Amino acid sequence: MPPSRKEPPPSPPAGHLLLIGCSDRKIADRGRLPAVELYDGSNYRVLRTFLNGRGWPPGLQIKIISAKYGLLDATDLIENYDQRLDEEAAREMNPAVRATLAQSGTPATVFVNLGKDYRPAVEGLACIFPDAKIVHAKGGIGEKMAQMKKWLNRLPTRTAAIKGTSATRSYMYFFPDWDDYVTVPFVHETVTDTAVAGEKKYAHEIFGDKTPYDGILVSLAQRYTGKGTLSRLDPEKAKRGDLRRQMKIPNHLLLFGDCGAFSYAFEDAPPFSPEDAAKLYDQFGFDAGASVDHIPLPEIVVEGEDGKVAKRTLTEKERRDRMELTVRNAEAFITACKKHQYKFAPVGAIQGIDVPSYVRCVHEYIDMGYKHLALGGLVPKSDADILAICTATRAAIQSRTRTEKENVWVHLFGILRPKIQSCFRVLGVSSFDSASYLRKAWLRSDQNYLSPQGDQWYSTIRVPLSSSKRLREAAEGKKISAEDLQKMEWRCLAALTAFDGSEATHKEVMESVNEYGPLLERRGEDNHFIEKHNTVLTDRPWEKCRCLVCRQLGIEVVVFRGTGRNKRRGFHNTWVFYHKILHGK
């Protein structure tokens, strides 16, 4: 008779559990939000301040007793509601709460911060977690809040670091580079917008110790697109650190590499192998490098240099194949990093087709040994979809770090969403990249210049080059000679130079610009810029800005004209975003 199989011993207590009651005060009119973000009582403000500043402690689970939803995880997405919980209702939900808690693993410590009406919902905790150290907050609301804060501050809050960064959690912004530099000194555009001879300067050179980013994201795809510093370096001859030297990146800024998956999304496979990518990251001296991913979007849209748009629709099988290829590449990538003992931090790039697939990849990548993860393929998705992926990812990571001393670093590729940006930080996102504030300087018609406080967008004063083909064709259609067209242009520029805020100079700018600029408008279209021009001239926001671009250019920074000034305006926008919106300095 074979011996009976022994049951494996129970797992020892690990991780931490915070039990907290919901809040009457909630964030309104923002739709579904993570519970930890939607509730806005004093306890939640303390909790968010802690998470924003120090990140999620590894293995910390936050459970919320809700009048409407029962037992919630802090990452659950919920809508606003108005419902109170009394002692009788709390007692009725006790069996369901206990059953759910019993399935969540045994924590080493439990902190309970609940009011009198909520306590019956968790009666019997000692029976569920007999080996856990359970602490109940006592006293008034303020005293309980202080005790919770003290308990939180005792928890380990290390996050896997990238060389040169602190292991205590920070919220880092990476600036994606695609040859986004300007030439100095600034020169007014005259006949054409051709490059003016001068010294190349990146934003970090212009702003110095006030640089508006924590690092630069450079794509290996630059080697295949022919654009960017990386395309001009020979990997066979390049020495470690050449990329940093070429771009004059100071040591305190991180150099993060990715594969630029959108640049080859139309192709059947990435243009390089995981082993090649790892070797290139090491060769060029990156501090962190992402594994080779392939975007599984249902429809791929690519715009060529000639402006023509090509579309490709992927079948369900093709999408899943791309996702699985990304997983295999991630495994081959980290294997190569370990084998050759590369010095950069390997970042596992995740691509999914739905929330469960992203979560599955999180578990698989952690099993592979990744301490740094990056979520890709999010750019075309809605805010709601991105939140669903991020909340599920955080919940998965917390379940996997119960026995760990540090948490997983999470990066979001290409994501800057003002309406939900605060959620990312609360959810423990460590870093993100986006060029949206840079590119708004010339890609939008109504949001080109960000106010120094970061709370208002201005349109620009449009003075197109009289030599441009499109403007000349428009002028010919209105029987305006090239000579008269140039005179109109010069009148605008002279008016802008003379502008001092007085009524007379204000009027001259408005008259000259609004006579000249509308020549480019479509037939039958009203001059919709008149009011916008008047607003920016009246407010004169550049005079209130402390960034070096505005101090040097003055009114020229709000003139939409050539690449040199448009990119400088983009640098200003990025500066305001980083220092005012992201860090509130």
TITI-264284 format. One record per residue (C-alpha): residue number from 1; residue in three letters; x negated, y, z. Coordinates in pm, whole numbers, plus 32768, in hexadecimal, padded with zeros to 4 digits. Each point is the difference from the previous one (the first is absolute). Layout:
BEGIN
ATOM    k    r     x     y     z
ATOM  NUM  ala     X     Y     Z
...
! end
This chain:
BEGIN
ATOM    k    r     x     y     z
ATOM    1  met  8000  8000  8000
ATOM    2  pro  7F5E  814B  7F94
ATOM    3  pro  7FC4  80FD  8112
ATOM    4  ser  80FE  8115  801A
ATOM    5  arg  7F97  814D  7F62
ATOM    6  lys  7FB4  8109  8101
ATOM    7  glu  8098  8156  7FDC
ATOM    8  pro  7EFC  8112  7FCD
ATOM    9  pro  7FC4  80D2  8136
ATOM   10  pro  80BE  8148  8007
ATOM   11  ser  7F43  812F  7F85
ATOM   12  pro  7F73  80D4  8119
ATOM   13  pro  809F  8155  8037
ATOM   14  ala  7F7F  8101  7F07
ATOM   15  gly  805F  8157  7F82
ATOM   16  his  80DF  8100  80A4
ATOM   17  leu  8174  804C  8006
ATOM   18  leu  80A9  814E  803C
ATOM   19  leu  8176  7FF9  8046
ATOM   20  ile  80AA  8150  7FE2
ATOM   21  gly  8164  8080  7FE5
ATOM   22  cys  8089  80B7  7ED0
ATOM   23  ser  8036  8178  8004
ATOM   24  asp  8136  80D9  7FDF
ATOM   25  arg  7F2D  80FC  7F45
ATOM   26  lys  7FB1  7F92  7E9D
ATOM   27  ile  7F6C  8089  7EBF
ATOM   28  ala  8126  805F  7F21
ATOM   29  asp  802F  8014  7E87
ATOM   30  arg  7ECF  7F33  7F9C
ATOM   31  gly  80A8  7EB5  7FB4
ATOM   32  arg  7F71  7EB4  8076
ATOM   33  leu  7EC7  8027  80D1
ATOM   34  pro  7F2A  7F1D  80DB
ATOM   35  ala  80A5  7FF6  8156
ATOM   36  val  7ECA  8094  80A5
ATOM   37  glu  8020  812C  7F17
ATOM   38  leu  817C  8028  8004
ATOM   39  tyr  8028  8011  817C
ATOM   40  asp  7F8F  8156  8079
ATOM   41  gly  8022  7FFF  8179
ATOM   42  ser  7EDE  8062  80E3
ATOM   43  asn  7F87  7E98  8024
ATOM   44  tyr  7FEA  7FDE  7E87
ATOM   45  arg  7F45  8144  7FDA
ATOM   46  val  7EFE  7F84  80F9
ATOM   47  leu  7FEF  7EB4  7F4A
ATOM   48  arg  7FD5  80A1  7EA9
ATOM   49  thr  7EF3  80E9  8086
ATOM   50  phe  7F45  7ECF  807E
ATOM   51  leu  8026  7F3F  7EB9
ATOM   52  asn  7FA6  812F  7F2F
ATOM   53  gly  7EC6  8040  80C4
ATOM   54  arg  7F82  7EA4  804B
ATOM   55  gly  80B6  7F14  7F16
ATOM   56  trp  80AC  7EBA  8055
ATOM   57  pro  7F48  7F37  8108
ATOM   58  pro  7FBB  7EA2  7F78
ATOM   59  gly  8117  7F13  805F
ATOM   60  leu  80E9  810C  8089
ATOM   61  gln  816F  7FBA  7FBD
ATOM   62  ile  80FE  8111  804A
ATOM   63  lys  8164  7F87  8034
ATOM   64  ile  8127  80E9  8025
ATOM   65  ile  8151  7FBF  80A5
ATOM   66  ser  8104  80A7  7F20
ATOM   67  ala  8171  8032  8043
ATOM   68  lys  8053  7FBA  7E94
ATOM   69  tyr  7EEF  7F16  7F86
ATOM   70  gly  7FAD  7F33  8136
ATOM   71  leu  7E8E  7FA9  801D
ATOM   72  leu  7F37  80BE  7EFA
ATOM   73  asp  7E96  7FFD  7F9E
ATOM   74  ala  7F6B  815E  7FF1
ATOM   75  thr  7FBB  7FC2  7E8E
ATOM   76  asp  8167  7FA6  7FA7
ATOM   77  leu  80A2  80F0  7F0A
ATOM   78  ile  8148  808A  8088
ATOM   79  glu  80F6  8119  7FBA
ATOM   80  asn  8075  8110  80EB
ATOM   81  tyr  8128  7FA5  80DD
ATOM   82  asp  80C0  807B  8130
ATOM   83  gln  8041  7EE9  80F7
ATOM   84  arg  7FB2  7FDE  8173
ATOM   85  leu  7FA5  7EC8  80C2
ATOM   86  asp  80A1  7FC0  8153
ATOM   87  glu  7F9E  7F00  8106
ATOM   88  glu  810D  7F07  7F9B
ATOM   89  ala  7F9C  8007  7E8E
ATOM   90  ala  7E92  7FD7  8064
ATOM   91  arg  8057  7ECC  80CD
ATOM   92  glu  80BD  7F6C  7ED9
ATOM   93  met  7ED4  8024  7F19
ATOM   94  asn  7F13  7F5E  80FD
ATOM   95  pro  800E  7E9A  7F72
ATOM   96  ala  7FB1  807A  7E9E
ATOM   97  val  7EE9  80E1  807C
ATOM   98  arg  7F62  7EEB  80CD
ATOM   99  ala  8014  7F0A  7EDF
ATOM  100  thr  7F55  80F3  7F13
ATOM  101  leu  7EF1  805A  80FA
ATOM  102  ala  7FBA  7E91  8043
ATOM  103  gln  7FAC  7FD2  7E8F
ATOM  104  ser  7F0B  8123  7FF5
ATOM  105  gly  7EE2  7F55  80B6
ATOM  106  thr  7F85  802C  8163
ATOM  107  pro  7F61  8154  8041
ATOM  108  ala  7EED  8034  80FE
ATOM  109  thr  80A5  813E  807E
ATOM  110  val  8162  808C  7FF1
ATOM  111  phe  8065  8164  8051
ATOM  112  val  8173  8044  802F
ATOM  113  asn  807C  8166  7FE4
ATOM  114  leu  817C  7FE7  8017
ATOM  115  gly  8114  80C2  80AA
ATOM  116  lys  80F8  7F63  80F2
ATOM  117  asp  8106  7FB6  7EF3
ATOM  118  tyr  7F00  7F54  7F21
ATOM  119  arg  7F54  7F1E  8100
ATOM  120  pro  8106  7EE7  7FF7
ATOM  121  ala  7FA3  7FC4  7E91
ATOM  122  val  7EA9  7F7B  806A
ATOM  123  glu  804D  7F53  8149
ATOM  124  gly  7F40  7EBA  8019
ATOM  125  leu  7EBC  807B  7F64
ATOM  126  ala  7F35  7F45  8104
ATOM  127  cys  80A2  7EBB  7F8F
ATOM  128  ile  7FAC  8044  7E91
ATOM  129  phe  7E9D  8076  8045
ATOM  130  pro  7F96  7F56  8145
ATOM  131  asp  7E8D  8039  7FBC
ATOM  132  ala  8018  816A  7F95
ATOM  133  lys  7FB8  812C  80DB
ATOM  134  ile  814D  80B9  7FFE
ATOM  135  val  8013  816A  8072
ATOM  136  his  8149  80BE  8026
ATOM  137  ala  7FF0  817B  7FF1
ATOM  138  lys  8090  80A3  8138
ATOM  139  gly  807C  8156  8067
ATOM  140  gly  8095  8115  7F30
ATOM  141  ile  7FE5  802D  7E87
ATOM  142  gly  7EC2  80CD  8019
ATOM  143  glu  7F5B  7F09  80EE
ATOM  144  lys  8058  7ED8  7F22
ATOM  145  met  7F7A  80B4  7ED0
ATOM  146  ala  7EB8  8049  80B2
ATOM  147  gln  7FE0  7E93  8067
ATOM  148  met  8040  7F8E  7E9B
ATOM  149  lys  7EF9  80F0  7F7E
ATOM  150  lys  7F05  7F7F  80FD
ATOM  151  trp  804B  7E96  7F9D
ATOM  152  leu  7FD6  8050  7E8E
ATOM  153  asn  7EB5  80AE  803C
ATOM  154  arg  7F75  7EC7  80A4
ATOM  155  leu  803C  7F2E  7EC7
ATOM  156  pro  7EE3  7FC0  7F0B
ATOM  157  thr  8026  80E9  7ED5
ATOM  158  arg  7EE0  7FA5  7F1D
ATOM  159  thr  8040  7FE7  7E89
ATOM  160  ala  7F0F  7F55  7F12
ATOM  161  ala  7F16  8117  7F98
ATOM  162  ile  7F4E  8056  7EBD
ATOM  163  lys  7E90  804C  802F
ATOM  164  gly  7FDA  8165  8072
ATOM  165  thr  815A  801A  809C
ATOM  166  ser  807B  7FDB  8161
ATOM  167  ala  80A4  7EBC  8070
ATOM  168  thr  8105  80D0  80B2
ATOM  169  arg  810F  8036  7F04
ATOM  170  ser  800B  812E  7F18
ATOM  171  tyr  80E0  805F  7EDC
ATOM  172  met  7F1C  802F  7ED6
ATOM  173  tyr  8042  80A1  7EB1
ATOM  174  phe  7F39  7F96  7ECE
ATOM  175  phe  7FEC  80E5  7ED3
ATOM  176  pro  800F  7F39  7EB9
ATOM  177  asp  7EFC  807F  7F0C
ATOM  178  trp  801F  800B  7E85
ATOM  179  asp  7F01  810E  7FB1
ATOM  180  asp  80BE  8101  80CC
ATOM  181  tyr  7EF6  810C  801A
ATOM  182  val  7FE2  816C  7F9A
ATOM  183  thr  7EDE  80D1  7F81
ATOM  184  val  7F75  8126  80C1
ATOM  185  pro  8001  8122  7FF8
ATOM  186  phe  816C  802F  7FA5
ATOM  187  val  8022  809C  7EA7
ATOM  188  his  813C  809A  7F73
ATOM  189  glu  8078  7F41  7ECE
ATOM  190  thr  7FEE  80D5  7ECA
ATOM  191  val  8030  7F75  7EA4
ATOM  192  thr  8008  7E8C  804A
ATOM  193  asp  8014  7F17  8128
ATOM  194  thr  7EBE  7F4F  7FA9
ATOM  195  ala  7F11  7FA0  8115
ATOM  196  val  7F2F  8125  8075
ATOM  197  ala  7E92  7FC0  8047
ATOM  198  gly  7FC9  7FF0  8175
ATOM  199  glu  7FBA  7F1B  8124
ATOM  200  lys  80F7  7EE7  8049
ATOM  201  lys  809D  8011  8157
ATOM  202  tyr  80E4  7F04  80A8
ATOM  203  ala  80F8  806B  810A
ATOM  204  his  7F1E  7F82  8118
ATOM  205  glu  7EEA  80E3  7F7F
ATOM  206  ile  80E4  812E  7FF0
ATOM  207  phe  809E  7FD2  8157
ATOM  208  gly  7ED4  7F72  80BB
ATOM  209  asp  8056  7FA9  816A
ATOM  210  lys  816B  8057  7FB3
ATOM  211  thr  801A  7EEF  7EF5
ATOM  212  pro  816F  7F98  7FE3
ATOM  213  tyr  7FCE  7E88  7FFF
ATOM  214  asp  7F52  7EEE  80C5
ATOM  215  gly  7F76  7F47  7ED6
ATOM  216  ile  800C  7FD5  7E89
ATOM  217  leu  80A6  7EE4  7F43
ATOM  218  val  7F47  7FA2  7EC1
ATOM  219  ser  8087  7EF5  7F14
ATOM  220  leu  7F29  7EFD  7F57
ATOM  221  ala  80EC  8038  7EDA
ATOM  222  gln  7F39  813C  7FB6
ATOM  223  arg  7EFC  7F1E  7F60
ATOM  224  tyr  8102  7F95  7EFC
ATOM  225  thr  80C2  8142  7FCF
ATOM  226  gly  7ECA  80D2  7FBF
ATOM  227  lys  8071  8107  80F9
ATOM  228  gly  7F5D  8044  814F
ATOM  229  thr  7EA5  7FF8  8095
ATOM  230  leu  7FFE  7E85  8012
ATOM  231  ser  8020  7FEB  7E86
ATOM  232  arg  7EB9  80BD  7FDE
ATOM  233  leu  7F33  7F1F  80E5
ATOM  234  asp  7F51  7EC5  7F85
ATOM  235  pro  8033  7EEA  8100
ATOM  236  glu  7EC2  7F57  7F88
ATOM  237  lys  7F2F  8131  8050
ATOM  238  ala  80CA  80A3  8113
ATOM  239  lys  7F7B  7FF4  8160
ATOM  240  arg  80D5  7FE4  8134
ATOM  241  gly  807C  815C  8052
ATOM  242  asp  7FE5  808C  7E9F
ATOM  243  leu  8178  8036  7FE9
ATOM  244  arg  8003  80C0  8146
ATOM  245  arg  7ED8  80CF  7F8C
ATOM  246  gln  8095  8046  7EA9
ATOM  247  met  8144  807C  809D
ATOM  248  lys  7F44  80AD  811B
ATOM  249  ile  80D8  7F53  8104
ATOM  250  pro  7F85  804A  8163
ATOM  251  asn  7FC9  7ED6  80E4
ATOM  252  his  8126  8052  80E3
ATOM  253  leu  80F4  7FC2  7EE0
ATOM  254  leu  8052  7E97  7FAF
ATOM  255  leu  7FE1  7F6E  7EA4
ATOM  256  phe  811F  7F0F  7FBD
ATOM  257  gly  8014  7F37  7EC0
ATOM  258  asp  812E  7F63  7F5D
ATOM  259  cys  803C  7F5B  7EB0
ATOM  260  gly  80EF  8100  7F69
ATOM  261  ala  8106  7EF7  7FBA
ATOM  262  phe  80EE  80F2  7F53
ATOM  263  ser  7EF8  8041  7EF5
ATOM  264  tyr  800A  7E95  7F8B
ATOM  265  ala  8165  7FA9  8064
ATOM  266  phe  805D  7FD9  7E90
ATOM  267  glu  7EFA  7EEE  7FD2
ATOM  268  asp  802D  7E8F  804C
ATOM  269  ala  7EDE  7FF9  80F4
ATOM  270  pro  7F18  80F2  80B8
ATOM  271  pro  7EC3  805E  7F41
ATOM  272  phe  7F15  7F78  810B
ATOM  273  ser  7FE7  7ED8  80EB
ATOM  274  pro  800C  800E  817E
ATOM  275  glu  7E8F  7FA8  800C
ATOM  276  asp  7FA8  8119  7F0D
ATOM  277  ala  80CD  80FC  80C3
ATOM  278  ala  7F57  7FA2  8149
ATOM  279  lys  7EA8  801D  7F60
ATOM  280  leu  8052  8158  7F71
ATOM  281  tyr  807F  8084  814D
ATOM  282  asp  7EBD  7F95  80A3
ATOM  283  gln  7F2A  807B  7EDF
ATOM  284  phe  8097  815D  8007
ATOM  285  gly  7FFE  801E  817B
ATOM  286  phe  8173  8008  8055
ATOM  287  asp  8064  7FFD  816F
ATOM  288  ala  813B  7F39  7FB3
ATOM  289  gly  8077  7F47  7ECC
ATOM  290  ala  8151  7F6B  7FA0
ATOM  291  ser  8031  7EA8  7F67
ATOM  292  val  806C  7FDF  7E95
ATOM  293  asp  8179  8021  7FE2
ATOM  294  his  80F7  7FF3  7EDE
ATOM  295  ile  8144  80C5  8018
ATOM  296  pro  813F  7F2A  7FDF
ATOM  297  leu  80F8  8115  7FB1
ATOM  298  pro  8131  7F97  7F34
ATOM  299  glu  7FAF  810C  7EFB
ATOM  300  ile  7EAA  808C  7FAE
ATOM  301  val  7FF9  815C  7F64
ATOM  302  val  7EBB  8088  7F73
ATOM  303  glu  7FC7  8155  7F64
ATOM  304  gly  7EDB  8013  7F11
ATOM  305  glu  7F1B  8129  7FC5
ATOM  306  asp  80CE  8052  7ECA
ATOM  307  gly  8134  8029  80DC
ATOM  308  lys  80AB  7EC9  7F79
ATOM  309  val  80A9  7F22  8102
ATOM  310  ala  7FEB  7E85  7FF5
ATOM  311  lys  80DD  7F1C  80D0
ATOM  312  arg  7FE1  7E95  805E
ATOM  313  thr  8106  7F37  80BA
ATOM  314  leu  7F86  7EDF  80D7
ATOM  315  thr  80C9  7EC3  8039
ATOM  316  glu  8038  7F82  8160
ATOM  317  lys  7EF9  7EF2  7FC2
ATOM  318  glu  7F03  8100  7F82
ATOM  319  arg  8037  80D3  8134
ATOM  320  arg  7FCE  7EDA  80EA
ATOM  321  asp  7ECE  7F92  7F3D
ATOM  322  arg  7F67  8159  802F
ATOM  323  met  804A  7FF8  8173
ATOM  324  glu  7F61  7EA8  8025
ATOM  325  leu  7ED4  806E  7F30
ATOM  326  thr  7FD4  8123  80F1
ATOM  327  val  8001  7F0D  8126
ATOM  328  arg  7EFF  7F19  7F5B
ATOM  329  asn  7F27  812C  7FAC
ATOM  330  ala  800F  8073  816A
ATOM  331  glu  7F84  7EAE  8078
ATOM  332  ala  7EE6  7FF8  7EFE
ATOM  333  phe  7FA7  8169  8057
ATOM  334  ile  7FD5  7FCE  8177
ATOM  335  thr  7F46  7EBB  7FC0
ATOM  336  ala  7F06  80BC  7F26
ATOM  337  cys  7FDC  8111  8108
ATOM  338  lys  7FAF  7F01  810E
ATOM  339  lys  7F17  7F38  7F21
ATOM  340  his  7F2B  812B  7F9C
ATOM  341  gln  802A  80B9  814C
ATOM  342  tyr  8067  813F  7F53
ATOM  343  lys  7FF9  8132  80DF
ATOM  344  phe  814F  809B  7F9F
ATOM  345  ala  8149  7FAE  80AE
ATOM  346  pro  80D2  7F16  7F24
ATOM  347  val  8167  807A  7FE0
ATOM  348  gly  8109  7F05  7F94
ATOM  349  ala  80DF  80A0  7EF7
ATOM  350  ile  8162  7F77  801A
ATOM  351  gln  8101  7FFE  7EE7
ATOM  352  gly  8161  7F81  8038
ATOM  353  ile  814A  7FF4  7F4A
ATOM  354  asp  80DC  801B  8136
ATOM  355  val  7FE2  8029  8179
ATOM  356  pro  7FD2  7E8A  804F
ATOM  357  ser  7EE7  7FE1  7F01
ATOM  358  tyr  7F43  8125  809A
ATOM  359  val  802B  7F65  815A
ATOM  360  arg  7F8B  7EAB  7F84
ATOM  361  cys  7EC8  80A0  7F6F
ATOM  362  val  7FB7  80B0  814A
ATOM  363  his  7FF4  7EAE  80AE
ATOM  364  glu  7F32  7F60  7EEA
ATOM  365  tyr  7F03  811B  7FF9
ATOM  366  ile  7FD3  7FFD  817A
ATOM  367  asp  7FC7  7E88  7FE7
ATOM  368  met  7EF1  8046  7EFA
ATOM  369  gly  7F4F  80DF  80FD
ATOM  370  tyr  8065  815C  7F8D
ATOM  371  lys  7FFB  8111  8108
ATOM  372  his  805A  8111  7F06
ATOM  373  leu  8135  7FEF  7F23
ATOM  374  ala  8088  80E6  7EF2
ATOM  375  leu  8165  7FFC  7F7C
ATOM  376  gly  8010  803D  7E88
ATOM  377  gly  8110  8025  7EFD
ATOM  378  leu  80C6  80F5  80D8
ATOM  379  val  7FE9  813A  7F28
ATOM  380  pro  813A  7FC0  7F2A
ATOM  381  lys  80CD  7F86  8128
ATOM  382  ser  8103  80C9  80BF
ATOM  383  asp  7FC5  8085  815D
ATOM  384  ala  80F3  7EFB  8086
ATOM  385  asp  7F47  7EE1  7F59
ATOM  386  ile  7EAF  807D  807A
ATOM  387  leu  8081  801E  8165
ATOM  388  ala  808C  7E9E  7FF1
ATOM  389  ile  7EAC  7F7A  7F91
ATOM  390  cys  7F3C  80CA  8101
ATOM  391  thr  80DF  7FA5  8127
ATOM  392  ala  7FFC  7E8D  7FA8
ATOM  393  thr  7E86  800F  7FD4
ATOM  394  arg  7FD2  80A0  8156
ATOM  395  ala  80DB  7EFA  80A7
ATOM  396  ala  7F38  7EE9  7F59
ATOM  397  ile  7EB3  8096  8068
ATOM  398  gln  8071  8028  8169
ATOM  399  ser  8062  7E90  800B
ATOM  400  arg  7EA5  7FA0  7F82
ATOM  401  thr  7F2F  80D7  80EA
ATOM  402  arg  8082  7F7F  814D
ATOM  403  thr  7EB0  7F66  805A
ATOM  404  glu  7F27  80FF  7F4E
ATOM  405  lys  7F35  811D  8095
ATOM  406  glu  8039  80E6  7ED7
ATOM  407  asn  8115  803F  7F08
ATOM  408  val  8002  7FEC  7E84
ATOM  409  trp  7FAF  8134  7F2E
ATOM  410  val  811D  804C  7F0B
ATOM  411  his  7FD9  80E0  7ECE
ATOM  412  leu  8114  8076  7F14
ATOM  413  phe  7F92  8026  7E95
ATOM  414  gly  807B  8140  7F56
ATOM  415  ile  810B  8055  80FF
ATOM  416  leu  8050  8159  8088
ATOM  417  arg  8173  8025  8046
ATOM  418  pro  804D  813D  80C9
ATOM  419  lys  8156  7F87  8077
ATOM  420  ile  7F7A  7EC2  80A1
ATOM  421  gln  7E90  8053  8035
ATOM  422  ser  8032  8016  8179
ATOM  423  cys  8084  7E9B  7FFC
ATOM  424  phe  7EBF  7F7B  7F69
ATOM  425  arg  7F32  808A  811C
ATOM  426  val  80EA  7F79  810A
ATOM  427  leu  7FF8  7EAD  7F52
ATOM  428  gly  7E89  7FEF  8029
ATOM  429  val  7F92  804B  7E9D
ATOM  430  ser  7E8D  804F  801B
ATOM  431  ser  7FC8  80AE  7EB3
ATOM  432  phe  809A  8064  7EB5
ATOM  433  asp  7F9F  80A7  7EBA
ATOM  434  ser  80B9  80E5  7F12
ATOM  435  ala  7FB4  8114  7F08
ATOM  436  ser  8164  8088  7FFB
ATOM  437  tyr  7FB1  814E  80A8
ATOM  438  leu  7EDD  8034  7F12
ATOM  439  arg  80C7  7FAF  7EC7
ATOM  440  lys  8131  80CD  8061
ATOM  441  ala  7F27  812F  7FBC
ATOM  442  trp  8036  7FCC  7E8B
ATOM  443  leu  8100  7EEB  7FCF
ATOM  444  arg  812F  80A8  80A0
ATOM  445  ser  80B7  8135  7F87
ATOM  446  asp  8082  806C  8155
ATOM  447  gln  7F0C  7F6E  8100
ATOM  448  asn  7EA0  806A  7FA6
ATOM  449  tyr  7F7C  80C1  812B
ATOM  450  leu  8036  7F8C  8167
ATOM  451  ser  802D  8113  8101
ATOM  452  pro  7EE9  8021  8103
ATOM  453  gln  80EC  7F78  810B
ATOM  454  gly  8059  7ED4  7F29
ATOM  455  asp  8175  8046  8019
ATOM  456  gln  804E  8095  7EA9
ATOM  457  trp  7FA7  7FC8  7E94
ATOM  458  tyr  7FD1  811C  7F07
ATOM  459  ser  8009  7FFE  7E8A
ATOM  460  thr  7ED9  809E  7F4C
ATOM  461  ile  7FE0  8131  7F20
ATOM  462  arg  7FDB  7F70  7EA4
ATOM  463  val  7F10  80AA  7F14
ATOM  464  pro  7FB4  7F04  7EEA
ATOM  465  leu  7ED1  8024  7F1E
ATOM  466  ser  805B  80C5  7EC7
ATOM  467  ser  7F1E  7F16  7F3A
ATOM  468  ser  80D0  7ECC  8050
ATOM  469  lys  809E  7F5D  7ED1
ATOM  470  arg  8156  7FE3  80A0
ATOM  471  leu  800D  816F  8065
ATOM  472  arg  7F8C  8078  7EA9
ATOM  473  glu  810B  7F2F  7F55
ATOM  474  ala  8108  8093  80E9
ATOM  475  ala  7F81  8160  7FBB
ATOM  476  glu  8005  7FCD  7E87
ATOM  477  gly  8169  7F91  801B
ATOM  478  lys  804D  814E  80A4
ATOM  479  lys  7F34  80C9  7F06
ATOM  480  ile  7EEF  805A  80FA
ATOM  481  ser  7EA2  801E  7F6F
ATOM  482  ala  7ECF  7F5E  809E
ATOM  483  glu  7F77  815A  8050
ATOM  484  asp  813F  8070  80AF
ATOM  485  leu  8011  7EB5  80B8
ATOM  486  gln  7EA3  8035  808B
ATOM  487  lys  8058  8162  8069
ATOM  488  met  812A  7F77  80C1
ATOM  489  glu  7F1C  7F06  80AA
ATOM  490  trp  7F00  810A  805F
ATOM  491  arg  810F  80DF  808D
ATOM  492  cys  8066  7EE4  80EA
ATOM  493  leu  7E9C  7FC5  8073
ATOM  494  ala  7FC1  8174  8038
ATOM  495  ala  8140  801D  80CB
ATOM  496  leu  7F9F  7EDA  80DB
ATOM  497  thr  7EA5  808E  803C
ATOM  498  ala  8096  814E  8068
ATOM  499  phe  810E  7F68  80DE
ATOM  500  asp  7FED  8089  8162
ATOM  501  gly  815E  7FBD  8080
ATOM  502  ser  8084  8159  7FAA
ATOM  503  glu  814B  802B  7F4F
ATOM  504  ala  7F57  8083  7EC4
ATOM  505  thr  7F0B  7EDF  7FDA
ATOM  506  his  810F  7F07  805C
ATOM  507  lys  80DB  808A  7EEB
ATOM  508  glu  7EE6  7FF9  7F00
ATOM  509  val  7FB1  7E92  8046
ATOM  510  met  816E  7FA0  7FE7
ATOM  511  glu  8036  80BB  7EBA
ATOM  512  ser  7EC3  7F86  7F52
ATOM  513  val  8015  7E97  8073
ATOM  514  asn  8172  7FD9  7FBF
ATOM  515  glu  7FDB  808A  7EA2
ATOM  516  tyr  7ED9  7F1F  7FA9
ATOM  517  gly  8037  7EB5  80B7
ATOM  518  pro  8162  7FB5  7F82
ATOM  519  leu  7F7F  7FE5  7E9A
ATOM  520  leu  7FBB  7E94  8053
ATOM  521  glu  8162  7FB7  8074
ATOM  522  arg  80E7  7F2D  7F31
ATOM  523  arg  8101  80AA  7F24
ATOM  524  gly  8130  806D  80C3
ATOM  525  glu  7F54  7FD3  814F
ATOM  526  asp  8015  8120  80F6
ATOM  527  asn  7EC5  807C  80A9
ATOM  528  his  802B  7F36  813E
ATOM  529  phe  7EAE  8075  8085
ATOM  530  ile  805F  816C  803D
ATOM  531  glu  808A  7FC3  815D
ATOM  532  lys  7EE1  7F16  8058
ATOM  533  his  7EFF  8101  7F8D
ATOM  534  asn  80A7  810B  80D0
ATOM  535  thr  7FFE  7F21  8135
ATOM  536  val  7E8F  7FB0  7FF5
ATOM  537  leu  7FA2  816A  7FB9
ATOM  538  thr  80D9  807B  811F
ATOM  539  asp  7F83  7F01  80FD
ATOM  540  arg  7E90  800B  7F90
ATOM  541  pro  7FB7  7EB4  80B3
ATOM  542  trp  7E93  7FF3  7F90
ATOM  543  glu  7FB5  8126  80E6
ATOM  544  lys  8067  7F32  812F
ATOM  545  cys  7F30  7ECD  7FA8
ATOM  546  arg  7EB3  7FB9  80A8
ATOM  547  cys  7F86  7F00  7F01
ATOM  548  leu  7EC9  805E  7F3C
ATOM  549  val  80B1  7FE5  7EAF
ATOM  550  cys  8101  810B  8056
ATOM  551  arg  7EFF  80DE  80A6
ATOM  552  gln  7F2B  7FFA  7EC4
ATOM  553  leu  810C  800C  7EF1
ATOM  554  gly  810E  80D7  809B
ATOM  555  ile  812E  8021  7F1A
ATOM  556  glu  7F4E  7F36  7EF3
ATOM  557  val  804B  7EC0  80C3
ATOM  558  val  8174  801F  7FAF
ATOM  559  val  7FC7  8039  7E8C
ATOM  560  phe  804D  7ECF  7F29
ATOM  561  arg  7F05  800F  7EE6
ATOM  562  gly  7EC7  7F29  7FD9
ATOM  563  thr  7F7C  7EBE  809A
ATOM  564  gly  7F03  80B3  80DC
ATOM  565  arg  80FB  80CC  80C2
ATOM  566  asn  8110  7EF5  7FF5
ATOM  567  lys  7F1B  7F02  80AA
ATOM  568  arg  7F91  8104  80FC
ATOM  569  arg  816F  8033  8054
ATOM  570  gly  801B  7E88  8026
ATOM  571  phe  7EDA  800A  80F3
ATOM  572  his  80BA  810D  80C4
ATOM  573  asn  813B  7F29  800C
ATOM  574  thr  7F36  7ED8  807E
ATOM  575  trp  7F58  80DC  8106
ATOM  576  val  814F  8078  8087
ATOM  577  phe  8090  7EA0  7FFD
ATOM  578  tyr  7EDB  7F71  80C3
ATOM  579  his  7FC6  8114  80FD
ATOM  580  lys  8163  8081  8034
ATOM  581  ile  80F0  7EE4  7FB2
ATOM  582  leu  7F36  7ECA  8054
ATOM  583  his  7F3A  8083  8129
ATOM  584  gly  80B9  8140  805F
ATOM  585  lys  7EC5  80CF  802F
! end
